[in-house]
């Protein structure tokens, strides 16, 4: 039972992180019907920016928790800028082109960014400073680290913020309108290019926060770290019904849980396989996801 | 080009460069204890000079100052194209084949090595070309079939002592079966979802290769795989291995050519252009899509078995997603659906980087960049296929 509770807590932590990445996929897909393959790279870049900024700030004698907060904000901003640049370069000129062209362009961008990270940061793992990641307490035999609490709390905070942005503000209304019908929203005076760039920026900011959290959770970052979590987060987005924000949260939690429980009870080596199997199963039996509406047949 | 347009162009270039500096500096400039500027500005300087030069060249070309050079060059290429059309095909193919046969006699070991990897990728590229270029199914896990072929030969020859020539068809059949297994559940999906599912399948195959210790020896791979043998002659030298893969590549080219211009090939193209219409016209899309997977996998299986024999070693690292993306980049760069295009793409992405050995590190960066750039400026590739259209469902 203790083991189960421990796994449950780990699963919620990881699932929240996947949900944050999945939101970026879901929002971008919802608005321009494109799988943004480079999204995993925004996540990795966020993790790296976290390491770079935290180690610089802490060498300047800043309090470790202030370091974390400042780097979180700065790396989210950095990834937002990166995503807008990528959108402008690789996706915007292809809006009218075939879906295959946009998909391949995204794939090329993903490889490009990943290798850009490798060339500037080196091939080796970069560790997160341990004074931030260590510490925790125990309830019975279940141990909870402060990091896990921080991750869950930050995830919840960002989700609430996103919900307010999307459902309560003018910008959010413009986003939803653009996702529904680009031509009509342009007719009522919404600048769809700006809204799309903004969607990319918000998604990448969330991915950057997730990157820092994964870095803190596992203790280090690597330039290839964007690929597998990227696919898992996409699986989460599909599972929840792509284009659906609540769905991304539910999907992320399910994928995180499945991964942790599969690693704990079945086999650690094959834990990644289960996320892929869920992805394939969902796409095969219910391509619209758990919470998705019926999508036009040709889209699937 | 008017002054106003040109001003806008230069403004965009300036904004882009400023943005690039903003993104580059934190990565290169923030060190654990200091802030640095020199390294960033060096890299930025190179990129900025290149960008300004390209912009300048573009503007000069738009203004028509290069017509004096451009027109004769265009005429020359047109004349070349006409000569190519007029010359009998068998003559051209004969020259190419003769050059390929003579090649190992006049070159050294290193050149053989490069040529062998070019030919392996030709087989892979043409196999993927069936799936993506002809049938229009975006497969991002293609390298898994290559892995299946390689491991089939490795396991059969080490454990049961089967010869290479017997294993070659077995590897192809097993890869084709794997293709059907992967193809079957994905047949209901189209476009993006298909891509992501095949990617997932590719990863599953790699994870199985990595973790099934008793069969594949896990991450350590399988060592000392025997070289092929024929009537007592062992193919020990690289040049003799070159002839085997040349033979395989020729078989692949012929097969893909014949498939392309057969009923099956036309049906695939119909599926690529408009699946719903093809189905309404009586094309059995289910069977043909499955067949496309199986055929593509077959050639990957051939290439994989040869790869295992050539390296005498197989390990799961050779079959990662990046390798799939590389083969895909070759097909895209050369021109989907076009056989000479795919060969050209392979040459461009395998042989050219060999000439610039010292830029090895930048290789994947250039792959990624080239893939995006190609989609932006010439989505049909260097040597486009003659018959390509656009899926009607994307036209909205």
Interface residues (C-beta under 8 A of the other chain):
Chain A: X33 X34 X35 X48 X49 X52 X53 X55 X56 X59 X78 X81 X82 X85 X89 X90 X93 X94 X97 X98 X99 X100 X101 X102 X103 X104 X105 X107 X108 X109 X110 X111 X112 X113 X114 X115 X116 X117 X119 X120 X121 X227 X228 X231 X234 X235 X238 X269 X270 X272 X273 X276 X277 X279 X280 X283 X284 X287 X298 X299 X300
Chain B: X16 X19 X20 X22 X23 X24 X26 X27 X28 X30 X31 X32 X33 X35 X136 X138 X140 X185 X188 X189 X190 X191 X192 X193 X195 X196 X197 X199 X200 X201 X203 X204 X207 X208 X210 X211 X276 X321 X322 X325 X328 X329 X332 X361 X362 X364 X365 X367 X368 X369 X370 X371 X372 X373 X374 X375 X376 X379 X390 X391 X393 X394
